[in-house]
Amino acid sequence: MRHTVLCVLGFFSLYCGHAQDAVLTIEPNWSTLFTGESVTFICDMREGEDTDWYYSIWKDGGEFIRSKNYILQPLVIGYSGEYQCFGDHKISPPFRKESNKVSLTVSAQPKAQLSKDISVEGSVTLTCSVITASSTSSSSSSSDWKYFWYREDKTSGPLTSQDVLLSNETIRVSVGGVYRCRGGRGEPDYYTDYSDPVTVNKKIAGRAVVTLQPNWSEIYRGEKITLRCEIQEGGDTEWTYGWTTTSSNTFPTDKAYTIISATESHSGQYRCLGRRDTYTSTEWSEAITLKVLSNKPRAELSVDNRDIPVGGSVTLTCSVNTASSSSSSSSSSSGWKYFWYREEKTSEPVTTQDVVFLTNGQIRVSVGGVYWCRGGRGQPDYYTEYSDPIAVNKKLANKVVVTLQPNWSEIYKGEKITLRCEITDEGDSEWEYEWRTTSSIKPSNQNEHHIRSAYASHSGTYSCKGRMKGAQQSSTEWSDPITLTVSNNKPQPVLTVSPSWLSPGASVTLSCSVKDPSAGWRFYWYKAVPRLSDISYSYDLLPGSTNGTEQDSYIVDGQTHTAGYVCRAARGDPVFYTHYSELKFVWSGDVHLAASLTVGPDRSQHFNKESLSLSCEGNSTEWRVKRFTEPSTVFSCSIFGKMNGSTCNIDRFWFSGVYWCESETGQISNAVNITIQYGDIILVSPVLPVAEGHSVTLGCRLKTENVLYNVDFYKNGKLIQNNTRGELTISAVSKSHEGFYKCKGNESPGRRSQTSQQSWMSVKPASRPEEISPFPVLLVVGLVGGVLLILLLLLFLYRYRKSNDSCFSRSPSTNQSPATNHMINQEETQHKEYASVLHGDAYLYETIKGPEEPKHDESKDVTYSVVELKNIAKKGRNNEPKESTVYSTVKMASAADDLLYAQVHSHTQAKKDTGPAAADETV
């Protein structure tokens, strides 16, 4: 019969594999075997008689013993291994049967483990178990353990059922003591080691409480304290006491423990209990924490106001700060009483005659001085460290004011200022000064604080007070603060120019504005002079502004050409200057010989990416072209085009704006306003001003150059001509024709109309063209003849004046510009004497001086006399007529005018190839 057996035993394992011919078993069949126990091997061949076989038991592959049944005792750990038995048949050799393999593991002697459960109804449950090396516990049911119980002495006899045996491994006890247990099994008994002892204490009624005297939350090194164990509701029982603590000190069994001088080693938690005998006691008390601090505490003194108001008092408060709290401990909770001192802390404490005691920790004082305090408690007195001193000042009635010189609302980096502390009703007292400021630089204790070069670090509020030298604790109140603001950013004024485009006879008004204009600024005015060497400008002071002007505006009279201006402001001593303002231009469309700009094609509007050139001409060989676009951007030709000699060809960045030329000699040309059209239609209009009396033709043009139909022209937004073929002609231009023009038309009938942008057409006064004769001899003859005519006229006028007792005045000729009139009239008003230029382009003046002004006005009579001297050039020299003319204009006025003018104009035509004519000279 073949069968299979599989057994797994903890430390002793029996494995029976597939069906075997023989079977090996062990007795006892326990899961765990230990050193000192015994085991029996039984080998069964399962056929025939036992005597038919030779038996042998093998261990780990080698023969161990020849026997059918074998008792192995006592077991040792070395017997652990794998066992198998073999049977050899005595009659039919070599017939052999082999058994299953059995694994035997022998462990060291086990130890019993005793545990205590929670008390139930006045008793405690104890549980005993056997702990093996391979597991934490082993039950008696699987290993046949029985348990033996002992109290007090393990050599005494085991406990009996009188101790209430609940089960084999558990008992319940109601008597205090030290308990042990052990396990046993087998025949004879095999015992485990004894368990560790477990103490069972019987708790009785009564509650233990630890008290601290004095009951302070923190104790300081050197103080005296007492710990006491009180048993509440414990009756009249005679008690012994047990203490437990986390401190490094040991305690006696007395009820009270007095610490004469506490140290840090006494810090910790303390518990106590009351004991009737060794195993009968109260529960442990709740822990009380004792903290002993090594550092001696310091008193803290505070005051509600360091300054005693006039006729008033202040309150001082003393407290002791604990190490575990930011708040101050009160005398009621920590036992502190406070001692107060004035002037010297080594002196006797102050009494009620000196101060008013409000509470234990507060006093009220009305006398200035230096105050200290300290705390004390316990018996004998334990004192804290003295507090830091507090100086209490008695306020005087004198008023203090901080003044700032100069008194400007904002100061800039580098300026010089002075802060002054002024005390009213100073009398004969000598004062010391104290400053208070939120700035990072504190003034010295002087009545004046000089800041020679201000910085932003000086910004802040400043206040001061005075202190009598003879009574250091007597001082004034703090002054009201004054705020000083120092800006690191140097200010930049803003310049405005009006008008932006010049008209004949108009003056130019420059206005310079700065932040806080009332802060002592003086204004400096400059004219910009182009500097081609570094693509910048130099600035020349305008007349009358060498020392600056108090007014923030400046009027420029007689400006006829395009010019740039800047301004800056200054103040203080030494002088502090602002930045220069941004460069502002006033533009003129009039062409002058020193510098002029022409545009090709000659019109105001141009298509985007259309070929456009700006050419500079005049008395210079080097030029640059500038463009201004809103709001305030100036670019050189190199940004938007390419400079070729004196011509700027725009090949990128077509933008509308004002364009002009600047020369190396500092001249600025006329300005032109060019409009770039991104659409398909433009207005063809002159880019330069049109002279009065001349004709002008405005056109409307498509980018495709196709012919427009039904062209309408508008002036200042109003239709002035329609259904034209693309042109508007004004035969004789007058000032009334000045304005904004635009046109609208379509490419063919029925198609959508397109409208150009509008452009300004400027009109200038008519003037006779100046021509210079190509023959110097004719010029000399003309000039000599002119002088002779003037002398004859002067003689005639003199005789006429003698006879009529009247005075003469001269007026400019009709072709003079208003600017020239203005300049002459200004000179006439100031000097009453005039000197003309005796040579030049075309003008000749004689010096005439008029008589004194009469007291009463009289009617004015005017007489004009014009003499023309014509120089006739040789025929064939020029296609255009040439002439040389001398004009003499005489104005006779009443006695009230008291002025006499004489003017001669000589016009000559120069040779065509001699270059640009010289600039006009006018007085």
C-alpha positions, 0 to 999 in steps of 0.5 A, spaced: 500 500 500 502 506 497 500 513 500 503 520 501 504 524 508 506 532 508 507 535 515 510 541 516 513 543 523 515 549 526 522 547 528 522 540 527 519 539 520 517 532 517 516 531 510 513 525 507 513 525 499 510 521 494 508 514 496 514 510 499 516 503 500 517 504 508 515 510 513 519 514 518 515 517 524 517 521 530 514 521 537 512 525 540 509 529 534 510 536 537 511 542 532 517 544 536 523 540 540 528 544 544 535 542 547 534 537 553 528 533 550 527 526 547 525 524 541 523 517 538 524 514 531 520 509 528 521 505 522 516 501 519 517 497 512 509 495 512 510 488 510 512 482 512 515 481 519 519 486 523 524 480 523 524 480 516 528 486 515 535 489 517 533 496 519 538 503 519 536 510 520 540 515 516 542 523 518 544 528 512 545 522 507 550 518 512 548 512 516 546 514 523 544 508 527 542 501 525 535 500 529 528 500 527 526 504 533 531 509 537 530 514 542 534 520 541 536 524 548 537 529 551 536 533 544 542 538 542 542 543 537 547 538 533 542 533 532 538 538 527 538 535 520 534 530 515 533 523 517 531 517 513 530 509 514 532 503 510 530 496 510 534 490 507 530 484 506 534 478 510 531 473 505 531 476 498 537 480 498 539 485 495 532 487 496 531 494 499 526 499 501 527 506 503 522 511 507 520 518 507 525 523 509 524 527 516 527 534 517 528 535 525 530 542 528 532 542 535 532 549 538 535 552 545 531 552 551 525 557 551 523 562 556 516 563 559 513 570 558 508 574 563 504 579 561 499 583 565 492 586 563 488 592 565 485 591 572 478 589 572 473 589 578 479 590 583 483 584 580 489 583 575 489 578 569 496 575 568 497 571 562 503 566 561 506 564 554 512 560 551 516 564 546 520 560 541 526 562 537 521 562 531 515 565 533 513 570 538 508 566 542 506 558 542 499 556 545 499 550 550 494 546 545 499 545 540 505 544 544 502 541 550 505 546 555 502 547 562 504 553 566 506 554 573 505 560 577 510 563 583 509 570 587 515 573 591 520 568 590 520 563 584 524 558 588 517 557 592 512 552 591 507 554 585 500 558 586 494 553 587 487 554 585 486 559 591 489 564 587 483 563 582 486 559 576 482 561 570 485 557 565 492 553 563 495 560 561 491 565 565 490 567 572 486 573 575 489 576 582 487 581 587 493 581 591 499 585 590 506 582 589 511 580 584 509 574 579 513 570 575 511 563 571 514 558 567 512 552 562 512 545 562 511 539 558 513 531 557 514 525 562 518 527 565 517 534 566 521 539 561 521 546 564 522 553 560 526 558 563 522 563 568 519 569 565 521 576 567 518 578 574 511 582 573 510 587 579 502 588 581 500 594 585 494 594 588 491 601 588 487 604 594 483 610 595 486 617 595 489 622 590 496 624 591 497 632 589 504 635 588 504 642 590 510 648 589 511 653 595 511 659 593 507 657 587 511 661 581 511 658 574 518 660 573 524 659 578 530 663 578 537 660 580 538 661 587 531 662 589 528 657 595 522 653 594 519 647 597 515 641 593 510 637 597 506 631 596 499 631 599 494 625 599 487 627 599 481 623 601 486 618 604 484 617 611 488 617 617 493 612 614 500 612 616 503 614 609 510 613 606 511 617 599 514 615 593 517 620 588 519 620 580 522 626 576 525 627 570 530 632 573 537 629 575 536 629 582 534 624 587 528 625 592 527 622 599 521 619 601 519 625 605 512 628 604 516 635 603 522 637 599 525 643 600 530 646 595 535 651 599 538 654 592 535 652 586 539 650 580 538 648 573 539 641 575 532 641 579 528 643 572 523 637 570 517 634 572 515 631 578 510 626 581 508 623 587 504 617 590 502 615 597 504 608 599 501 603 605 506 597 604 511 595 598 505 593 593 499 598 596 499 605 594 495 611 591 495 612 583 501 617 581 499 624 582 499 629 575 506 632 574 508 639 576 513 642 571 519 646 575 523 650 571 529 653 574 532 659 569 540 660 570 539 667 568 537 672 573 531 676 571 531 684 569 526 689 570 523 692 565 521 700 565 516 703 561 513 710 561 507 712 557 511 719 555 518 721 556 516 728 556 512 731 562 507 736 559 507 743 562 504 742 568 503 735 567 506 728 569 507 721 566 506 714 569 512 709 569 511 702 569 515 696 572 515 689 570 519 683 570 519 679 563 519 671 564 524 667 559 518 663 556 513 669 555 514 676 551 509 679 556 511 681 563 509 678 569 505 681 574 506 682 582 500 678 583 502 672 579 509 672 580 510 675 587 514 681 585 514 687 589 518 693 586 523 698 588 524 705 584 530 709 584 531 716 581 538 719 578 543 714 582 540 706 582 545 705 588 541 711 592 535 709 597 529 707 593 524 713 592 518 714 597 511 717 597 514 724 598 517 724 591 512 720 587 505 718 587 504 710 588 499 708 583 499 700 584 505 695 586 508 696 579 506 703 577 508 710 579 506 717 577 512 723 577 512 730 575 519 731 576 524 730 570 530 726 571 533 719 570 529 713 573 530 706 574 527 700 578 527 693 580 523 687 583 524 683 589 520 677 592 521 671 597 524 670 604 529 672 604 528 677 598 531 675 591 532 681 587 532 682 579 537 686 575 536 693 575 532 696 569 535 700 563 534 707 565 529 712 562 530 719 562 524 723 563 524 730 560 520 736 563 517 740 558 518 748 557 513 752 554 518 755 549 515 754 542 520 751 537 520 751 529 524 748 524 525 752 518 528 751 511 533 755 507 531 756 501 524 754 503 523 750 496 518 744 496 523 740 493 530 739 493 534 736 487 541 732 488 547 737 489 543 743 491 545 747 498 540 747 503 540 749 511 535 747 516 535 751 522 532 750 529 529 756 532 526 757 539 521 763 541 522 767 547 529 764 548 531 769 554 538 769 557 538 761 557 543 757 553 540 751 549 543 745 546 539 742 540 537 735 538 534 733 532 529 727 530 529 725 523 526 719 518 532 720 513 538 716 514 543 722 516 542 725 523 544 732 524 549 734 529 546 737 535 547 744 533 541 749 531 543 749 524 544 743 519 548 745 513 547 740 507 552 742 502 550 737 497 543 734 498 542 727 496 536 722 496 538 720 503 537 726 506 530 726 504 525 725 510 521 729 516 525 733 520 523 736 527 528 739 533 527 741 540 531 745 545 534 743 552 537 748 557 544 746 558 543 748 566 537 743 566 538 737 562 532 734 563 528 740 562 527 741 554 522 744 549 516 740 546 518 737 539 517 742 533 512 740 528 516 736 523 518 739 516 518 734 510 525 735 506 524 731 499 531 730 495 530 728 488 536 724 485 533 726 478 535 733 475 529 736 473 528 738 465 524 744 463 519 743 458 519 749 452 514 751 448 514 755 442 509 760 439 508 760 433 511 754 430 511 757 423 513 764 422 509 769 419 512 776 416 512 781 422 510 776 427 514 775 434 516 768 437 514 767 444 518 762 448 515 759 454 519 755 459 516 751 465 519 747 471 516 743 476 514 748 482 515 755 478 515 759 484 521 756 487 526 761 485 528 759 478 531 764 473 531 762 466 536 761 461 534 762 453 539 759 448 539 758 440 541 752 437 547 752 432 548 746 428 554 742 429 555 737 423 562 734 427 558 730 432 551 730 429 549 735 435 547 742 437 551 747 440 547 753 444 548 760 444 545 764 449 540 769 447 541 777 448 539 779 455 539 772 458 546 772 461 544 772 468 537 769 467 530 772 467 525 772 472 520 771 467 519 764 464 517 767 457 522 770 452 520 774 446 524 773 440 523 779 435 525 779 428 526 772 427 525 771 419 528 764 418 527 757 421 531 756 428 531 752 434 531 754 441 532 750 448 531 753 455 534 751 462 533 754 469 537 755 475 537 757 482 541 757 489 548 759 491 552 756 488 548 755 482 544 749 480 542 748 473 536 744 470 537 739 464 536 743 458 529 742 455 528 738 449 530 742 442 524 746 439 523 749 432 520 755 429 519 754 422 519 759 416 518 757 409 521 763 406 528 761 402 534 765 404 541 765 401 545 763 406 541 756 407 535 754 403 532 747 401 528 745 395 524 739 394 524 734 388 519 733 385 517 740 387 510 739 391 508 738 398 505 731 397 508 725 395 506 718 394 509 712 399 516 709 396 516 715 391 523 718 389 524 724 393 530 728 394 531 734 398 537 739 396 541 744 400 544 750 397 547 756 400 554 758 403 556 752 406 559 745 403 557 740 408 550 739 410 545 735 413 537 734 412 533 733 418 526 731 419 521 732 425 515 728 426 510 728 432 510 728 437 517 730 438 522 726 434 527 729 430 531 724 425 537 725 421 537 723 413 542 717 415 536 714 418 530 715 413 535 716 407 542 717 404 546 723 404 549 724 397 553 731 397 548 736 399 542 732 397 538 727 401 535 722 397 529 718 401 530 711 400 526 708 406 522 710 411 517 715 408 514 719 413 510 725 413 513 731 417 517 737 417 524 737 413 530 742 413 537 743 412 543 745 417 550 747 415 557 746 418 557 754 418 551 753 423 545 756 418 538 753 418 534 753 412 527 754 410 522 748 412 518 744 408 512 740 410 511 734 406 505 729 406 506 722 405 500 719 401 499 711 402 493 712 398 492 713 390 491 720 390 495 726 392 494 734 391 499 737 387 501 744 391 507 748 392 512 746 397 514 753 398 510 759 400 507 763 394 508 770 393 502 775 393 500 777 386 503 771 383 499 765 380 499 758 382 496 752 379 494 746 384 493 739 381 490 733 383 494 726 381 493 719 381 499 714 382 497 711 376 498 717 372 491 716 369 487 722 368 482 724 373 474 726 372 470 730 375 475 733 380 473 737 386 477 742 390 476 744 397 479 749 401 479 749 409 473 743 408 469 747 403 468 746 396 471 752 392 471 748 385 468 742 382 467 739 375 474 740 373 479 737 369 484 736 375 487 743 376 485 749 380 489 756 378 489 762 382 491 768 377 493 773 383 494 770 390 493 774 396 493 773 403 486 770 403 488 764 399 492 761 404 489 755 407 488 748 407 487 745 400 485 738 398 482 735 392 477 729 390 476 725 383 475 719 380 479 715 375 473 714 370 466 716 370 462 712 375 467 709 379 468 711 386 471 718 388 478 718 392 480 724 396 487 726 397 490 729 404 490 736 405 496 741 405 497 748 407 498 753 402 502 759 405 502 766 402 508 771 403 508 778 401 510 780 394 517 783 394 521 785 388 526 780 386 533 783 387 538 783 381 545 785 381 548 788 375 554 784 372 557 791 370 561 794 376 561 801 373 554 801 372 553 800 379 558 805 381 555 810 377 548 808 380 550 809 387 554 816 386 547 818 382 543 816 388 548 819 393 547 826 389 540 825 389 540 824 397 544 830 398 539 834 394 533 831 397 536 833 404 538 840 402 531 841 400 528 838 406 532 842 410 530 848 407 523 846 407 523 844 415 526 851 416 520 854 413 515 850 416 518 849 423 516 841 422 520 835 423 521 829 418 521 822 419 523 817 414 519 810 412 521 804 409 520 803 402 514 798 400 518 792 398 521 792 405 519 786 410 515 787 416 521 784 420 525 790 417 520 795 419 520 793 426 527 793 427 528 800 424 522 802 429 525 799 435 532 803 433 528 809 432 524 809 439 531 808 443 536 813 439 532 818 435 538 817 430 539 812 424 545 810 420 544 806 414 549 801 411 553 805 405 554 799 401 551 792 400 546 788 396 542 794 394 540 798 400 543 805 401 542 809 407 544 816 410 544 818 417 539 823 419 538 826 426 531 829 428 530 834 433 526 834 440 519 832 440 514 837 441 509 837 447 503 837 443 501 832 437 499 835 430 496 833 424 501 829 419 502 830 412 506 825 408 510 826 401 513 821 398 519 822 392 521 816 388 527 816 384 529 810 380 536 809 377 536 804 371 542 800 369 541 798 362 546 792 361 549 790 354 544 786 349 545 779 349 548 778 356 542 775 359 535 773 357 532 776 363 531 784 363 537 787 368 536 793 372 539 797 377 534 802 381 535 807 387 529 808 391 528 814 395 522 815 400 521 821 404 516 822 409 514 828 412 511 828 419 508 833 424 512 836 430 509 830 434 513 825 430 520 828 430 522 823 426 526 823 419 527 818 415 531 817 408 532 811 404 535 809 398 534 802 394 539 800 389 537 794 385 542 791 380 543 784 377 549 780 378 552 775 373 549 769 373 554 764 374 557 768 380 553 764 385 548 766 391 547 773 392 549 776 399 544 776 405 540 782 406 543 787 411 538 791 414 538 796 420 
